[in-house]
Amino acid sequence: MVTVSKKREEKLAELVREFFAAHPEVRLVAVTGSAGKASAKIAIGTVLSRQFDIQLRTDEPKTKADVLLQMIGIRMPEKGLFKWWKVIRAVKKRIKAENPDIQIIVQEFNPKEPGYNLWFKDYMMPDITVVTSVTNGRMQVEHSLEEVANEMISLANYSRMAMINRDDIDGRFASFLTNPNITTYGSDPVAEYNFDDRNFSLTDGHHGFIVSPENPDGLEVDVKLIGEHNVRPAVVAAAVGYALGESEENIKKGVESLRPLPGRMNLLKGADNTWLIDDSYSSTPLTALAALQSLYRIETPQRIAVLGNMNGLKGIFEQAHAELGANCNPDLLDWVVTVGDKANQYLAPAARQKGCQIKECKNAIEAGSFVRDKLKSEGIALFKGSSGGVWLEESIKINLHSTEDDKYLVRQTPEWIARKNQFFSQFKD
């Protein structure tokens, strides 16, 4: 995370403005929203890279300075007395370059408070802004859903073109849009860019057609992702490709090369001929419900849902966990395994009231051991929870077919492992 003074932040922003003025041929695709930004960003970058030279950083920007440096393709040195001077020199070099080595920048905007996205208005104008969702999440901790919607949509309003997720943004927020050049994408066939899903299998994903104004009959594709909500990033990636003049052949190749990100509905082989769906990166009411519904649609002799705390829901955590529990279907789930105080206190009773078989666990290690004991051959276990104090990737680790598959899990650096070990040590006898 890059943290600089407000004065230096503004200086950096002015230099980024100079970059776009010096290189008007470079296009900017902005991605914002409450959830789903990373998946959309990576999907867009993957599809566009089939035809264009792109600038994209996979890590999440934490500050405005992060956004600006990611956009320009410069990394802040970790050490050194003159690191700020080196950054400025590197940025100026990019500005003065006769021919930039990029054609398109794909950039995530990650607002934490109202006014964040609007701050960038004086320094750049995105060619396309993708708004992935408006939902309860980190911003909603201190602000109303209407304020969250206004914040996300503000970036779309000062872009040349906006693409709005029709499925994950409530229709009542359409009044916040002032940009006349908008289009919609999603699973809903009413969206201008949508996916006509013809077939699904656990190992091969979705087979169907991306329907668009450019191709009303649909572009036939195989999307090797699990869940309707994970097909939407593929759809918007195709939409951006069409808008920027990418060939349909390259759009198809790009979409068919998409694979799940670690911790985001990633299918892993479990022990004893079982399957694990790793959705452990984070959890919000929207994404947790989508993951649960995706699990229901999979044909399998056994389903176990491991559901952890959803963090960052100040003021609505009781309601949010109870509503998720109420969506647990005893006819489709053998077990609901809850992890963490909020999930145990609010989600578990609601699921139990629906008739589900419940196992409440203090931590991810206990949950993983329970699943290892209960999951049968060809059965599927879904793991969905937040990071801090939950870390369901450690439940998955216990159930993997091979220890070598640890590399596919999130938060496995030595620093993360040390942090988690310290947390789990409090539960030892």
Backbone torsions as a table, in degrees:
resi	resn	phi	psi	omega
1	MET	NA	129.9	179.5
2	VAL	-97.3	118.5	177.8
3	THR	-117.5	120.6	179.0
4	VAL	-132.4	168.0	178.4
5	SER	-67.5	160.9	179.0
6	LYS	-59.3	-39.1	-179.7
7	LYS	-63.0	-44.3	179.5
8	ARG	-69.7	-34.4	177.0
9	GLU	-60.2	-45.6	179.6
10	GLU	-67.4	-36.2	176.6
11	LYS	-62.5	-44.1	179.0
12	LEU	-62.8	-42.0	179.5
13	ALA	-63.4	-39.3	178.4
14	GLU	-64.0	-36.6	178.1
15	LEU	-69.0	-37.0	176.5
16	VAL	-64.5	-39.1	175.9
17	ARG	-61.2	-41.0	177.0
18	GLU	-62.2	-37.7	179.6
19	PHE	-60.7	-48.1	-178.9
20	PHE	-67.8	-32.1	176.7
21	ALA	-68.1	-37.7	-179.7
22	ALA	-76.0	-25.2	-176.5
23	HIS	-131.4	68.7	-176.8
24	PRO	-64.8	-15.0	179.3
25	GLU	-75.4	-16.0	179.4
26	VAL	-77.9	124.6	-179.1
27	ARG	-92.4	148.0	177.8
28	LEU	-119.0	120.3	174.0
29	VAL	-108.0	114.8	-178.6
30	ALA	-99.6	142.0	178.5
31	VAL	-127.1	123.6	178.2
32	THR	-140.8	170.3	-178.9
33	GLY	147.2	169.5	-179.2
34	SER	-75.0	-35.7	-178.6
35	ALA	-149.5	159.1	176.1
36	GLY	84.3	7.9	-177.7
37	LYS	-66.2	-46.7	-175.7
38	ALA	-63.1	-44.8	-179.7
39	SER	-62.3	-42.8	179.0
40	ALA	-65.8	-44.1	-179.1
41	LYS	-59.7	-48.3	-178.6
42	ILE	-66.2	-40.8	179.2
43	ALA	-62.0	-46.0	179.6
44	ILE	-61.4	-46.5	179.7
45	GLY	-62.1	-40.6	-179.7
46	THR	-63.5	-44.8	-179.1
47	VAL	-68.3	-46.1	-178.1
48	LEU	-65.7	-31.8	-176.6
49	SER	-66.8	-12.2	175.6
50	ARG	-67.3	-23.4	-175.3
51	GLN	-129.3	-23.2	-173.4
52	PHE	-122.5	159.0	169.7
53	ASP	-85.7	120.7	-174.0
54	ILE	-119.5	156.5	172.0
55	GLN	-113.2	119.6	-179.5
56	LEU	-152.8	133.3	173.3
57	ARG	-110.8	131.2	-176.0
58	THR	-76.6	-26.6	-176.9
59	ASP	-75.1	151.2	-176.8
60	GLU	-75.8	127.8	177.1
61	PRO	-73.6	131.9	-177.8
62	LYS	-97.5	-25.9	-176.6
63	THR	-132.1	170.5	175.7
64	LYS	-63.1	-38.2	178.2
65	ALA	-62.3	-38.5	175.3
66	ASP	-57.1	-47.8	-179.6
67	VAL	-58.2	-48.0	-176.5
68	LEU	-64.2	-43.2	-179.1
69	LEU	-71.3	-38.6	176.4
70	GLN	-61.3	-41.3	-177.9
71	MET	-61.4	-41.7	-175.9
72	ILE	-87.0	-10.7	176.4
73	GLY	82.2	31.5	-178.8
74	ILE	-118.8	138.1	175.8
75	ARG	-104.3	136.6	176.9
76	MET	-75.6	124.8	176.2
77	PRO	-58.3	143.0	-178.9
78	GLU	-72.5	-31.7	-176.4
79	LYS	-134.0	166.5	174.5
80	GLY	118.3	137.7	-178.8
81	LEU	-66.9	-27.1	-173.6
82	PHE	-110.5	26.6	-175.0
83	LYS	-64.3	-36.7	179.2
84	TRP	-65.9	-42.1	178.2
85	TRP	-62.0	-40.0	179.1
86	LYS	-64.8	-38.4	178.5
87	VAL	-64.1	-48.5	-179.0
88	ILE	-60.4	-41.7	179.2
89	ARG	-63.0	-41.3	179.8
90	ALA	-65.7	-39.7	179.2
91	VAL	-65.5	-44.5	179.8
92	LYS	-62.4	-33.7	177.3
93	LYS	-64.8	-39.2	177.4
94	ARG	-65.3	-37.2	179.9
95	ILE	-65.1	-42.5	-174.5
96	LYS	-80.8	-11.8	-178.7
97	ALA	-57.8	134.1	-178.1
98	GLU	-64.1	-42.7	178.9
99	ASN	-130.7	111.9	177.2
100	PRO	-65.5	150.0	-177.2
101	ASP	-87.0	14.2	179.3
102	ILE	-130.4	150.6	175.7
103	GLN	-107.9	-33.3	-176.6
104	ILE	-137.6	134.1	172.7
105	ILE	-104.5	127.3	174.1
106	VAL	-109.3	113.8	-170.6
107	GLN	-128.1	132.9	175.4
108	GLU	-86.2	136.0	172.9
109	PHE	-115.8	123.3	-167.7
110	ASN	-123.0	74.4	-174.2
111	PRO	-67.4	142.5	175.8
112	LYS	-113.0	-15.3	-179.0
113	GLU	-151.8	157.6	178.8
114	PRO	-58.0	142.2	179.2
115	GLY	94.7	-11.3	-177.9
116	TYR	-61.4	-56.4	-177.7
117	ASN	-63.7	-37.2	-177.5
118	LEU	-67.2	-25.1	180.0
119	TRP	-57.9	-33.4	-176.0
120	PHE	-76.8	-11.3	-173.6
121	LYS	-56.9	-36.6	-177.4
122	ASP	-73.7	-9.2	-171.9
123	TYR	-118.1	-16.5	-177.1
124	MET	-162.8	158.6	174.1
125	MET	-130.3	108.6	178.1
126	PRO	-59.4	141.1	173.9
127	ASP	-71.6	-38.4	176.8
128	ILE	-138.7	133.8	169.9
129	THR	-116.8	128.4	175.7
130	VAL	-103.1	124.3	175.3
131	VAL	-107.8	112.4	-170.9
132	THR	-81.9	-33.3	-175.5
133	SER	-172.2	159.8	168.5
134	VAL	-132.1	112.1	-174.9
135	THR	-155.6	175.9	175.3
136	ASN	-65.6	124.9	179.8
137	GLY	-162.9	-154.9	-174.3
138	ARG	-60.9	-39.8	-179.9
139	MET	-67.5	-29.4	-175.1
140	GLN	-72.3	-10.3	178.7
141	VAL	-56.7	-41.1	-176.1
142	GLU	-113.5	-6.4	-172.0
143	HIS	-133.5	154.2	179.9
144	SER	-70.3	161.9	179.0
145	LEU	-62.9	-32.8	177.3
146	GLU	-64.6	-40.6	177.5
147	GLU	-65.6	-39.1	177.8
148	VAL	-62.2	-46.5	-179.8
149	ALA	-60.1	-44.9	-179.6
150	ASN	-62.2	-38.3	179.6
151	GLU	-65.5	-47.5	-178.4
152	MET	-64.9	-43.0	-175.2
153	ILE	-74.7	-21.1	-180.0
154	SER	-59.1	-35.7	179.2
155	LEU	-67.0	-37.7	177.9
156	ALA	-65.8	-32.8	-174.6
157	ASN	-70.2	-25.8	177.5
158	TYR	-107.9	25.7	174.7
159	SER	-102.2	160.6	177.5
160	ARG	-69.1	-30.8	179.4
161	MET	-149.3	145.4	179.5
162	ALA	-125.4	140.6	175.0
163	MET	-121.3	120.8	-171.6
164	ILE	-114.7	132.0	177.0
165	ASN	-73.3	109.5	-175.4
166	ARG	-69.6	-27.7	-175.6
167	ASP	-78.1	-35.6	-169.8
168	ASP	-111.2	14.9	174.3
169	ILE	-129.9	118.2	-177.2
170	ASP	-58.9	138.1	-177.4
171	GLY	-58.4	-24.6	-178.0
172	ARG	-67.8	-16.4	179.9
173	PHE	-86.2	-0.2	178.3
174	ALA	-61.1	-28.2	-179.6
175	SER	-66.9	-17.0	179.1
176	PHE	-77.0	-17.1	-177.4
177	LEU	-78.6	128.2	175.1
178	THR	-115.8	-10.9	179.3
179	ASN	-76.2	119.3	-178.5
180	PRO	-73.8	-17.7	-176.6
181	ASN	-97.1	77.6	-178.7
182	ILE	-123.9	155.9	171.7
183	THR	-141.7	165.8	-177.6
184	THR	-122.6	154.7	176.3
185	TYR	-139.7	165.4	177.1
186	GLY	152.0	-164.3	177.3
187	SER	-88.2	-30.1	-179.0
188	ASP	-63.1	126.1	-179.7
189	PRO	-62.4	-14.1	176.3
190	VAL	-71.2	-25.2	178.1
191	ALA	-63.8	144.5	-178.0
192	GLU	-65.6	-33.8	172.2
193	TYR	-114.6	117.2	-177.5
194	ASN	-144.6	173.0	-177.6
195	PHE	-116.9	120.8	175.7
196	ASP	-90.5	96.6	-173.2
197	ASP	-80.9	119.3	-177.3
198	ARG	-103.8	-29.1	-175.9
199	ASN	-159.3	149.7	177.8
200	PHE	-141.2	138.0	169.4
201	SER	-136.6	151.9	-174.9
202	LEU	-59.2	-41.9	-174.7
203	THR	-88.1	-25.9	-176.4
204	ASP	-105.4	-10.4	178.3
205	GLY	80.3	-146.1	-172.9
206	HIS	-102.5	134.6	171.7
207	HIS	-113.1	129.2	-179.1
208	GLY	-177.8	-154.7	-174.1
209	PHE	-131.7	131.8	171.1
210	ILE	-85.5	111.2	-178.0
211	VAL	-92.6	134.2	-174.7
212	SER	-150.5	163.9	173.6
213	PRO	-59.5	-32.1	179.4
214	GLU	-72.7	-28.8	-179.5
215	ASN	-143.5	82.3	-177.6
216	PRO	-61.6	-25.2	178.2
217	ASP	-76.4	-19.9	176.1
218	GLY	100.2	141.5	174.6
219	LEU	-92.9	116.3	-176.5
220	GLU	-73.5	126.0	-177.6
221	VAL	-144.0	157.0	168.6
222	ASP	-110.1	119.3	-178.4
223	VAL	-107.3	107.6	-173.6
224	LYS	-85.4	59.8	179.1
225	LEU	-133.8	156.9	-179.5
226	ILE	-105.2	129.6	173.0
227	GLY	101.6	136.3	178.2
228	GLU	-56.6	-39.8	-178.2
229	HIS	-67.7	-20.6	177.7
230	ASN	-89.5	-11.7	174.2
231	VAL	-77.4	-27.5	-177.2
232	ARG	-59.8	-40.7	174.8
233	PRO	-59.7	-34.9	177.2
234	ALA	-65.3	-39.3	180.0
235	VAL	-65.1	-46.2	-178.6
236	VAL	-70.1	-29.8	175.3
237	ALA	-62.9	-41.8	176.2
238	ALA	-64.5	-41.2	-180.0
239	ALA	-60.6	-43.9	178.1
240	VAL	-64.6	-41.0	177.5
241	GLY	-58.5	-47.9	177.1
242	TYR	-58.3	-45.5	-176.0
243	ALA	-63.4	-30.5	-177.5
244	LEU	-97.7	9.4	173.4
245	GLY	83.7	20.6	178.2
246	GLU	-73.3	145.9	179.1
247	SER	-69.2	150.0	-179.4
248	GLU	-64.6	-32.4	177.5
249	GLU	-61.9	-43.8	179.6
250	ASN	-71.5	-35.2	175.6
251	ILE	-60.6	-46.5	179.7
252	LYS	-60.4	-47.2	179.8
253	LYS	-61.3	-41.2	-179.9
254	GLY	-65.4	-46.4	179.6
255	VAL	-61.6	-42.2	-177.0
256	GLU	-73.8	-11.8	176.8
257	SER	-91.7	-5.2	-178.5
258	LEU	-66.3	139.3	176.2
259	ARG	-134.6	157.0	-179.5
260	PRO	-61.0	145.2	172.0
261	LEU	-78.6	153.4	176.9
262	PRO	-54.7	133.3	177.3
263	GLY	76.5	9.8	-178.5
264	ARG	-130.4	87.7	179.9
265	MET	51.0	45.0	-178.6
266	ASN	-94.0	121.1	-178.1
267	LEU	-81.0	124.9	179.3
268	LEU	-126.0	148.7	178.8
269	LYS	-79.5	127.7	-179.7
270	GLY	-97.4	172.5	177.8
271	ALA	-65.7	152.9	173.4
272	ASP	56.8	43.6	174.0
273	ASN	62.2	40.2	177.6
274	THR	-112.4	172.2	178.3
275	TRP	-125.3	143.5	180.0
276	LEU	-123.9	131.3	174.0
277	ILE	-105.5	110.5	-176.0
278	ASP	-91.0	103.4	175.6
279	ASP	-122.2	40.7	-168.3
280	SER	-88.9	-1.4	-174.6
281	TYR	-60.6	-46.9	179.3
282	SER	-162.6	175.6	-179.4
283	SER	-152.6	134.2	171.6
284	THR	-132.3	165.6	178.2
285	PRO	-54.7	-40.0	-179.2
286	LEU	-66.0	-50.7	-175.3
287	THR	-72.6	-32.3	178.5
288	ALA	-66.5	-43.4	178.6
289	LEU	-65.6	-40.6	178.7
290	ALA	-62.4	-40.7	178.6
291	ALA	-64.8	-42.6	179.6
292	LEU	-62.9	-44.2	179.7
293	GLN	-65.9	-34.2	176.3
294	SER	-65.6	-39.9	177.3
295	LEU	-61.1	-41.2	-179.1
296	TYR	-60.8	-32.0	-174.3
297	ARG	-80.2	-9.7	-177.4
298	ILE	-86.7	129.1	177.1
299	GLU	-76.2	119.5	-177.5
300	THR	-162.7	151.0	179.8
301	PRO	-72.7	-15.5	-177.0
302	GLN	-154.9	136.0	176.3
303	ARG	-127.5	132.0	172.6
304	ILE	-123.9	130.2	176.5
305	ALA	-108.8	117.8	175.2
306	VAL	-100.6	111.5	-172.4
307	LEU	-120.4	118.1	-178.8
308	GLY	-100.4	176.3	175.7
309	ASN	-50.2	143.5	167.6
310	MET	-103.5	107.8	-176.4
311	ASN	-81.6	165.3	174.4
312	GLY	73.3	34.6	-178.8
313	LEU	-123.1	46.4	-177.5
314	LYS	-52.0	128.0	176.9
315	GLY	90.2	-22.7	-179.3
316	ILE	-127.7	9.1	-174.0
317	PHE	-63.2	-37.0	179.6
318	GLU	-63.5	-49.7	-179.5
319	GLN	-62.7	-44.6	-176.2
320	ALA	-63.7	-43.1	179.4
321	HIS	-69.2	-39.4	178.8
322	ALA	-64.6	-39.7	179.7
323	GLU	-66.3	-38.1	177.0
324	LEU	-65.3	-41.5	176.9
325	GLY	-61.0	-37.4	179.6
326	ALA	-68.1	-18.6	177.4
327	ASN	-90.8	3.0	175.4
328	CYS	-80.8	123.5	-173.5
329	ASN	-102.9	115.3	-177.8
330	PRO	-65.1	-21.8	178.3
331	ASP	-77.0	-16.5	-176.0
332	LEU	-116.9	-5.4	-178.7
333	LEU	-126.6	128.6	173.9
334	ASP	-75.0	-41.1	-179.6
335	TRP	-141.7	144.7	164.7
336	VAL	-113.5	117.4	-178.9
337	VAL	-107.5	117.8	-179.2
338	THR	-102.6	145.8	-176.5
339	VAL	-134.0	121.9	177.9
340	GLY	105.9	159.3	-173.3
341	ASP	-62.1	-44.5	-177.5
342	LYS	-69.5	-41.8	178.5
343	ALA	-64.7	-40.8	179.6
344	ASN	-68.8	-37.7	-174.4
345	GLN	-79.2	-34.7	-172.8
346	TYR	-118.5	-40.0	-178.8
347	LEU	-73.2	-47.4	-176.3
348	ALA	-58.0	-48.6	179.6
349	PRO	-61.5	-37.3	180.0
350	ALA	-66.8	-40.7	178.0
351	ALA	-69.4	-37.1	178.1
352	ARG	-64.2	-39.0	178.7
353	GLN	-64.1	-28.2	177.1
354	LYS	-77.6	-9.7	178.9
355	GLY	104.6	9.1	-178.2
356	CYS	-78.6	151.7	173.4
357	GLN	-84.8	123.8	-169.3
358	ILE	-117.2	141.2	167.8
359	LYS	-127.6	116.7	178.4
360	GLU	-93.9	130.1	-177.5
361	CYS	-124.0	145.5	180.0
362	LYS	-74.2	-32.1	-175.1
363	ASN	-153.6	174.3	-175.4
364	ALA	-66.8	-31.5	-179.6
365	ILE	-65.8	-45.8	177.5
366	GLU	-61.5	-42.4	-180.0
367	ALA	-64.1	-42.6	179.7
368	GLY	-62.4	-41.2	178.6
369	SER	-65.0	-38.6	179.0
370	PHE	-64.9	-45.4	179.5
371	VAL	-63.3	-40.1	179.2
372	ARG	-58.7	-35.0	-179.3
373	ASP	-77.7	-32.6	-171.1
374	LYS	-98.8	-26.1	-173.8
375	LEU	-74.1	126.0	-175.5
376	LYS	-98.6	167.1	179.4
377	SER	-52.6	130.9	-179.6
378	GLU	72.1	3.2	175.2
379	GLY	-77.7	164.3	-178.3
380	ILE	-127.4	134.9	173.5
381	ALA	-118.2	129.1	175.1
382	LEU	-98.8	134.8	178.3
383	PHE	-119.9	114.6	-176.0
384	LYS	-138.0	120.2	178.9
385	GLY	-170.5	171.7	177.4
386	SER	-79.0	-179.8	-177.8
387	SER	-87.6	-74.7	-173.2
388	GLY	-53.2	119.7	178.2
389	GLY	78.3	2.6	179.6
390	VAL	-122.4	-70.7	174.4
391	TRP	53.7	61.9	-177.7
392	LEU	-69.2	-10.9	173.8
393	GLU	-59.0	-26.0	178.4
394	GLU	-76.0	-24.2	170.8
395	SER	-68.6	-42.4	-178.9
396	ILE	-63.4	-41.1	-177.3
397	LYS	-54.6	-37.6	-179.8
398	ILE	-67.9	-23.7	-173.4
399	ASN	-106.1	2.4	-177.9
400	LEU	-68.2	147.8	175.9
401	HIS	-65.5	-38.5	-177.8
402	SER	-134.8	138.9	178.2
403	THR	-65.4	-21.7	178.0
404	GLU	-65.9	-18.7	-179.8
405	ASP	-78.6	-0.7	173.0
406	ASP	-53.0	-30.8	-176.1
407	LYS	-65.0	-17.4	179.5
408	TYR	-88.1	-5.3	-177.5
409	LEU	-89.1	157.0	177.9
410	VAL	-83.1	158.5	172.2
411	ARG	56.0	57.2	-178.7
412	GLN	-115.9	12.4	176.6
413	THR	-71.3	160.2	178.2
414	PRO	-54.8	-36.2	-179.7
415	GLU	-65.6	-43.9	178.9
416	TRP	-66.9	-42.3	-179.7
417	ILE	-60.9	-42.7	179.1
418	ALA	-62.8	-42.3	179.6
419	ARG	-63.4	-42.3	-179.0
420	LYS	-71.4	-38.3	178.3
421	ASN	-60.7	-39.3	177.8
422	GLN	-63.0	-41.2	178.8
423	PHE	-64.6	-48.5	-176.2
424	PHE	-69.5	-20.9	-178.6
425	SER	-63.5	-24.0	-179.4
426	GLN	-69.6	-15.6	-178.1
427	PHE	-95.9	-3.1	-178.9
428	LYS	-73.8	144.3	179.8
429	ASP	-69.1	NA	NA
